[in-house]
């Protein structure tokens, strides 16, 4: 295990087991925090989200993309925490406005079909009420908003540069255009919201932490270009995108993947929120194990499959499948400016008897 010089500042990362979702807490060198997504766990391993941030300055609250398994527990923070500097997000407010209009009493009273009504109903299914609750809290409390995309300037927080290397402007504009078309044509197919995932690169001295949200494989081509353009070092810690799903990793020869943005030697630490019984994809997991030291919060490949959701209750915008066994209740690292890493909590997959 690496030891630190007492004189060096440290960046701390806590990845909390969160059922089918994700919770990431970034603690900056002076003690302020950033919250990247949040979802509770039915296992109660993670502390109450308000307890985690209580008494701390919140530099930002970030919803990486509008799926409830990444953001439902951000709502109480945005409603109640007294010291939030900014809310970060990747989606224009248009969808939330349309959804809100669809829930208004006057709109609900209409008894004739219309494209807008159908669209609002679809929004209800895909995005859920949490997204409107979340944005309402932001607007109501006048929390400054910051739209994340790959051409935005990095934020400097306590000596840490927070770069957004995805999504790019064309992806966001494609969503904006699709929503407008949907108003007049209910048959217009909307893009996958996972393509809007914020890909964040936190640079602290020579160290980079890569948080990939649920970014899809096409997102990583442009993210890699942005990574090179900004001259960022390879990542020493990776939050594995999309719970280790196959649609986030391109297996074609010479294809760009998120592993191309990570260190080979020493191997990067890859943190995996698998969450349910269908994740991670076994081929993706094998690639991860070959290239990185993997730490799972939960893993659908581990142990006997247990139906933890017999009623098949689903989360809006998330995966309607049963939960996976818990591997680690929390995985934590501290990193200094020399890219030296100390593991504070959690065991790697080398410590378990999993075979793929």
Secondary structure, DSSP 4 states (H G I P E B T S, - for coil): -----TTS-EEEEEEEEETTEEEEEEE-TTS-EEEE-----TT--SPPHHHHHTTS-EEEEE--SS-HHHHTTHHHHHHH-S-B--EEESS-THHHHHHHHHHSHHHHT--S--HHHHHHHHHHHHT-HHHHHHHHHHHHTT--EEE--TTSPPEEETTEEEEEEES-HHHHHHHHHHHHHHHH-TTPPPPPGGGG--EEEEEETTEEEEE-TT--HHHHHHHHHHHHHTTPPPBSEEE-GGGG-GGGS--STT---GGGGB-TTTTPEEEEE--BTT-S-HHHHHHHHHHSEEEEEE-TTSSS---S-TT----TTS--SPBPPBS-SEEEEEEETT--EEEEE---GGGS----
